[in-house]
Amino acid sequence: MKYVNTLLIFLVYRRWKPTSFFNFFLPELQRDGYDGIFSPKSRAKTMGETERKFVDGCAIFYRTSKFSLVKKHLVEFNQLAMANAEGSDNMLNRVMTKDNIGLAALLETKEAIFDNGAPADPAAARQPILICTAHMHWDPEFCDVKLIQTMMLMSELKTIAEESSHSFRPGSHAPDVNSIPTLLCGDLNSLPDSGVVEFLRAGRVVTTHADFKDLCYSTVLRKLSSAEKSGDDFTHSFKLERAYDNEVMPYTNYT
């Protein structure tokens, strides 16, 4: 695969079939110094071996000379919907029935990542970095599902980052999720003015946002928020910056 730029250290994909990953891209990219992880959508678990091969999923590749894989994390939105439903028919009938996933890789840097030589302190050369990709539900009629899936993803990433902070920095009493560099990619299936993009960009979205469709999610979603229980917003803990400008790429597909 000569088209792979040797300066790239991460490659993140979604909507790949297992056969594409294992039979072509993984062995080809391994020849160029990468390794990767893959997971199909949740419905693959309910299928036989033949049918499972055609279920698409998410993949992450990383350059092995610069990073080692600490742990792979699969985020299954339907399982999280079931766990957080608390009797909500909408969570069970609208959110749980969608088999979208998120995939995260907790990586650790190697000395080769430093262009000017490794730090004097060997421990400083081992820094965590969290890479995540996700594929949200596609249907515009289910904007509530997309937003809730995004909230679930950020809640899970918070847990991963906090656990990683304790592991890499033992003795830290108050883990800071923003102390671990995080790269979030994905197919959000959402417009720039959507609740999904607002939540990620601003770190919060009002509990009465139109994308929730007045379906009374407020109580069951509170545990996914980092805000106080009495707040009027759902929030996440990350300080995210956008990687591209709308003027450069107003949309990525047209239907």
TORKOL-691721 format. One line per field, with one value per residue (C-alpha): z, x, y; residue in three letters; residue number from 1. Coordinates in steps of 0.05 Angstrom, whole numbers, plus 5000, padded with zeros to 4 digits. Each point is the difference from the previous one (the first is absolute). Last residue first. Example, Ala and Ser with C-alpha at 12.3 -4.5 7.8 and 13.67 -1.06 7.14 Angstrom:
BEGIN
c3: c(5143; 5013)
c1: c(5273; 4973)
c2: c(4979; 4931)
res: c(Ser; Ala)
n: c(2; 1)
***
This chain:
BEGIN
c3: c(4992; 5005; 5037; 5038; 5013; 5004; 4995; 4996; 5022; 5054; 5032; 5022; 5062; 5050; 5071; 5059; 5074; 5030; 5062; 4967; 5015; 5002; 5017; 5046; 5062; 5063; 4996; 4993; 4933; 4976; 4961; 4986; 5067; 4980; 4937; 5034; 5032; 4939; 4947; 4999; 4925; 4986; 4932; 5032; 4940; 5021; 5060; 5066; 5041; 4974; 4966; 5028; 4983; 4950; 4940; 5016; 5025; 4943; 4948; 5026; 5012; 4926; 4969; 4963; 4972; 5026; 4974; 5054; 4961; 5047; 5028; 5070; 5016; 5074; 5035; 5073; 5050; 4977; 5039; 5065; 5055; 5070; 5052; 4957; 5037; 4938; 4936; 4942; 5031; 5036; 4937; 4959; 5045; 4994; 4924; 4991; 5043; 4963; 4934; 5023; 5017; 4934; 4961; 5039; 4986; 4926; 4999; 5033; 4947; 4943; 5031; 5009; 4927; 4981; 4942; 4966; 4994; 5001; 5070; 5025; 4978; 5048; 5002; 5061; 5013; 5072; 5013; 5059; 5012; 5009; 4982; 5065; 5039; 4968; 5031; 4954; 4947; 4934; 4942; 4960; 4957; 5059; 4977; 4994; 5076; 5002; 5015; 5033; 4966; 5026; 4940; 4994; 4959; 4998; 4979; 4963; 5011; 5004; 5037; 5068; 4980; 4974; 5035; 5064; 5011; 4979; 5045; 5061; 5054; 5030; 4930; 5022; 4994; 4938; 4966; 5018; 4967; 4938; 4997; 4999; 5017; 4987; 5035; 4978; 5051; 5006; 4926; 4987; 4964; 4960; 4961; 4999; 4958; 5017; 4966; 5024; 4972; 5005; 4977; 4942; 5005; 4939; 5034; 5054; 4949; 4990; 5074; 5023; 5025; 5067; 5019; 4933; 5021; 5043; 4943; 4980; 5039; 4974; 5027; 4962; 4990; 4957; 4973; 4925; 4994; 5057; 4956; 4946; 5051; 5035; 4937; 4960; 5031; 5071; 4988; 4934; 5024; 5065; 4962; 5007; 5016; 5041; 4993; 5039; 4978; 5049; 4996; 4931; 4980; 4955; 4956; 4979; 4924; 4992; 5025)
c1: c(4438; 5064; 5063; 5056; 4970; 5023; 5073; 5050; 4952; 4974; 5069; 5038; 5029; 4949; 5024; 4976; 5006; 4973; 4955; 4932; 4936; 4925; 4969; 4946; 5038; 4970; 5038; 5066; 5033; 5045; 4942; 4988; 4964; 4950; 4978; 4945; 4968; 5002; 4977; 4928; 4986; 4994; 5035; 5069; 5027; 4960; 5046; 4962; 5057; 5045; 5064; 5070; 5074; 4995; 5029; 4978; 4931; 4989; 5022; 4951; 4944; 5002; 5021; 5060; 4957; 5003; 5017; 5054; 5050; 5058; 5064; 5021; 5074; 5015; 5063; 4997; 5002; 4931; 4968; 5028; 5005; 4992; 5040; 5061; 5040; 5013; 5009; 4998; 4949; 4959; 4997; 4981; 4940; 4978; 5010; 4960; 4943; 4998; 5001; 4939; 4962; 5021; 4974; 4934; 4988; 5013; 4952; 4949; 5008; 4995; 4939; 4964; 5014; 4961; 4959; 5065; 5018; 5075; 5016; 5069; 5065; 5058; 5075; 5045; 5074; 5025; 5072; 5042; 5071; 5060; 5060; 4992; 5014; 5069; 5019; 5052; 4947; 5009; 5033; 4983; 4946; 4965; 4952; 5058; 5004; 4934; 4931; 4946; 4933; 4929; 4959; 4926; 4944; 4929; 4940; 4933; 4950; 4936; 4942; 5023; 4989; 4928; 4961; 5039; 5020; 4931; 4965; 5038; 5000; 5066; 5030; 5073; 5025; 4958; 5024; 5072; 4992; 4970; 5056; 5056; 5066; 5060; 5065; 5068; 5056; 5073; 5019; 5071; 5019; 5056; 5032; 4932; 4965; 4927; 4937; 4928; 4940; 4924; 4946; 4963; 4963; 5015; 5045; 4947; 4955; 5049; 5017; 4928; 4966; 4978; 5069; 5005; 4941; 5047; 5036; 5067; 5065; 5069; 5070; 5063; 5074; 5043; 5071; 4988; 4997; 4949; 4959; 4993; 4985; 4947; 4969; 4990; 4974; 4987; 4970; 4964; 4973; 4976; 4958; 5018; 4949; 5048; 5073; 5057; 5072; 5052; 5075; 5002; 5068; 5014; 4941; 4963; 4992; 5052; 4953)
c2: c(5247; 5041; 4980; 5034; 5068; 5072; 4978; 5058; 5054; 4954; 5001; 4938; 4967; 5027; 5010; 4959; 5015; 4936; 4994; 4990; 5037; 4992; 5067; 5027; 4983; 4969; 4935; 5037; 4994; 4943; 4969; 4927; 4991; 5053; 4963; 4959; 5061; 5046; 4950; 5025; 4993; 5074; 4988; 4994; 5037; 5061; 5011; 5000; 4971; 5055; 4978; 5003; 4994; 5056; 4962; 4929; 5019; 5050; 4949; 4948; 5050; 5017; 5067; 4970; 4943; 4929; 4930; 5000; 4958; 5001; 5027; 5019; 5009; 5005; 5024; 4977; 5057; 5020; 4943; 5029; 4948; 5028; 4962; 4985; 4947; 4959; 5041; 4952; 4953; 5053; 5042; 4939; 4987; 5073; 5000; 4935; 5026; 5066; 4964; 4961; 5063; 5032; 4940; 4997; 5074; 4988; 4941; 5045; 5053; 4951; 4967; 5066; 5017; 4938; 5027; 5020; 4925; 4985; 4973; 5019; 4968; 5009; 5011; 5009; 5010; 5010; 5019; 4977; 5023; 4956; 5043; 5038; 4937; 4996; 5067; 5032; 5009; 4961; 5034; 5062; 4968; 4967; 4946; 4951; 4995; 4962; 5028; 4959; 4988; 4993; 4980; 5017; 4972; 5026; 4960; 5002; 4944; 5040; 4965; 5026; 5073; 5001; 4944; 4992; 5072; 5023; 4950; 5027; 4947; 5020; 5001; 5009; 4928; 4987; 5063; 4983; 4932; 5031; 5051; 4949; 5034; 4954; 5017; 4973; 5005; 5018; 5000; 5022; 5064; 5032; 4943; 4965; 5053; 4998; 4973; 5007; 4963; 5005; 4952; 4969; 4934; 4955; 4949; 4989; 4966; 4942; 4991; 4999; 5062; 5028; 5028; 5035; 5043; 5042; 5033; 4971; 5013; 5014; 5013; 5018; 4994; 5045; 4996; 5001; 4924; 5001; 5046; 4947; 4944; 5042; 5030; 4937; 4936; 5022; 5069; 4989; 4933; 5032; 5051; 5073; 5054; 5042; 5020; 5031; 5003; 5024; 5015; 5031; 5025; 4940; 5019; 4938; 5000; 4944; 4947)
res: c(Thr; Tyr; Asn; Thr; Tyr; Pro; Met; Val; Glu; Asn; Asp; Tyr; Ala; Arg; Glu; Leu; Lys; Phe; Ser; His; Thr; Phe; Asp; Asp; Gly; Ser; Lys; Glu; Ala; Ser; Ser; Leu; Lys; Arg; Leu; Val; Thr; Ser; Tyr; Cys; Leu; Asp; Lys; Phe; Asp; Ala; His; Thr; Thr; Val; Val; Arg; Gly; Ala; Arg; Leu; Phe; Glu; Val; Val; Gly; Ser; Asp; Pro; Leu; Ser; Asn; Leu; Asp; Gly; Cys; Leu; Leu; Thr; Pro; Ile; Ser; Asn; Val; Asp; Pro; Ala; His; Ser; Gly; Pro; Arg; Phe; Ser; His; Ser; Ser; Glu; Glu; Ala; Ile; Thr; Lys; Leu; Glu; Ser; Met; Leu; Met; Met; Thr; Gln; Ile; Leu; Lys; Val; Asp; Cys; Phe; Glu; Pro; Asp; Trp; His; Met; His; Ala; Thr; Cys; Ile; Leu; Ile; Pro; Gln; Arg; Ala; Ala; Ala; Pro; Asp; Ala; Pro; Ala; Gly; Asn; Asp; Phe; Ile; Ala; Glu; Lys; Thr; Glu; Leu; Leu; Ala; Ala; Leu; Gly; Ile; Asn; Asp; Lys; Thr; Met; Val; Arg; Asn; Leu; Met; Asn; Asp; Ser; Gly; Glu; Ala; Asn; Ala; Met; Ala; Leu; Gln; Asn; Phe; Glu; Val; Leu; His; Lys; Lys; Val; Leu; Ser; Phe; Lys; Ser; Thr; Arg; Tyr; Phe; Ile; Ala; Cys; Gly; Asp; Val; Phe; Lys; Arg; Glu; Thr; Glu; Gly; Met; Thr; Lys; Ala; Arg; Ser; Lys; Pro; Ser; Phe; Ile; Gly; Asp; Tyr; Gly; Asp; Arg; Gln; Leu; Glu; Pro; Leu; Phe; Phe; Asn; Phe; Phe; Ser; Thr; Pro; Lys; Trp; Arg; Arg; Tyr; Val; Leu; Phe; Ile; Leu; Leu; Thr; Asn; Val; Tyr; Lys; Met)
n: c(255; 254; 253; 252; 251; 250; 249; 248; 247; 246; 245; 244; 243; 242; 241; 240; 239; 238; 237; 236; 235; 234; 233; 232; 231; 230; 229; 228; 227; 226; 225; 224; 223; 222; 221; 220; 219; 218; 217; 216; 215; 214; 213; 212; 211; 210; 209; 208; 207; 206; 205; 204; 203; 202; 201; 200; 199; 198; 197; 196; 195; 194; 193; 192; 191; 190; 189; 188; 187; 186; 185; 184; 183; 182; 181; 180; 179; 178; 177; 176; 175; 174; 173; 172; 171; 170; 169; 168; 167; 166; 165; 164; 163; 162; 161; 160; 159; 158; 157; 156; 155; 154; 153; 152; 151; 150; 149; 148; 147; 146; 145; 144; 143; 142; 141; 140; 139; 138; 137; 136; 135; 134; 133; 132; 131; 130; 129; 128; 127; 126; 125; 124; 123; 122; 121; 120; 119; 118; 117; 116; 115; 114; 113; 112; 111; 110; 109; 108; 107; 106; 105; 104; 103; 102; 101; 100; 99; 98; 97; 96; 95; 94; 93; 92; 91; 90; 89; 88; 87; 86; 85; 84; 83; 82; 81; 80; 79; 78; 77; 76; 75; 74; 73; 72; 71; 70; 69; 68; 67; 66; 65; 64; 63; 62; 61; 60; 59; 58; 57; 56; 55; 54; 53; 52; 51; 50; 49; 48; 47; 46; 45; 44; 43; 42; 41; 40; 39; 38; 37; 36; 35; 34; 33; 32; 31; 30; 29; 28; 27; 26; 25; 24; 23; 22; 21; 20; 19; 18; 17; 16; 15; 14; 13; 12; 11; 10; 9; 8; 7; 6; 5; 4; 3; 2; 1)
***
